[in-house]
Amino acid sequence: MVEITENTTGVLGVRMMGGGFGGCTLNWVEKSRVSTFKDRIMAGYNTPEGDIPRIYEVQIEGETKYLKDQ
């Protein structure tokens, strides 16, 4: 899945999580490109068993702050 997203316009970042147990990816995607991103993943990835990926869309709200160690 990471390889599919590497050259996808609008993807700002991707990270593989829990790869030893099937895993998933976290993908940061520009809001205007989410639909295209989903289409590309659905067309380009199937599990060895033939399952299609599940995509959970979330939106970050508020702000993120860096807290320097004291």
C-alpha positions as CSV (number, residue, x, y, z in Angstrom):
1,M,0.0,0.0,0.0
2,V,2.9,2.4,0.8
3,E,4.2,1.8,-2.7
4,I,0.9,2.7,-4.3
5,T,0.7,6.0,-2.4
6,E,4.3,7.1,-3.0
7,N,3.6,8.7,-6.3
8,T,0.0,9.7,-5.7
9,T,-0.7,13.4,-6.0
10,G,-2.1,14.9,-2.8
11,V,-0.5,12.4,-0.4
12,L,1.5,14.4,2.1
13,G,2.7,11.4,4.1
14,V,2.3,7.7,4.7
15,R,3.3,5.4,7.5
16,M,3.1,1.6,7.8
17,M,1.7,0.4,11.1
18,G,1.7,-3.1,12.6
19,G,3.0,-4.8,9.4
20,G,3.8,-8.1,11.3
21,F,0.1,-8.7,11.9
22,G,-1.5,-7.7,8.6
23,G,-0.9,-4.0,9.3
24,C,-2.4,-0.9,8.0
25,T,-1.2,2.5,6.7
26,L,-1.8,6.0,8.0
27,N,-2.1,8.4,5.0
28,W,-2.2,12.2,5.2
29,V,-4.1,13.3,2.1
30,E,-5.1,16.7,0.9
31,K,-8.9,17.1,1.4
32,S,-9.4,17.8,-2.3
33,R,-7.6,14.6,-3.3
34,V,-9.3,12.1,-1.0
35,S,-11.7,10.6,-3.6
36,T,-8.9,10.1,-6.1
37,F,-6.7,8.5,-3.3
38,K,-9.5,6.1,-2.4
39,D,-10.0,5.1,-6.0
40,R,-6.3,4.4,-6.5
41,I,-6.0,2.3,-3.4
42,M,-9.1,0.3,-4.2
43,A,-7.9,-0.4,-7.8
44,G,-4.3,-1.1,-6.9
45,Y,-4.4,-3.3,-3.7
46,N,-5.8,-6.6,-2.8
47,T,-4.7,-9.0,-0.1
48,P,-3.3,-12.4,-1.0
49,E,-6.7,-13.8,-0.1
50,G,-8.4,-11.4,-2.6
51,D,-9.8,-9.1,0.1
52,I,-10.2,-5.4,-0.7
53,P,-8.8,-2.8,1.7
54,R,-11.0,-1.0,4.3
55,I,-10.6,2.7,4.3
56,Y,-11.5,4.8,7.3
57,E,-11.6,8.5,6.6
58,V,-11.0,10.8,9.6
59,Q,-10.5,14.5,9.9
60,I,-8.2,16.3,12.3
61,E,-9.8,19.2,14.2
62,G,-8.3,21.8,16.5
63,E,-4.6,22.2,16.6
64,T,-1.5,20.1,17.2
65,K,1.1,21.5,19.5
66,Y,4.7,20.4,20.1
67,L,5.4,20.3,23.8
68,K,9.1,20.6,24.6
69,D,10.4,18.3,27.3
70,Q,10.8,20.1,30.6
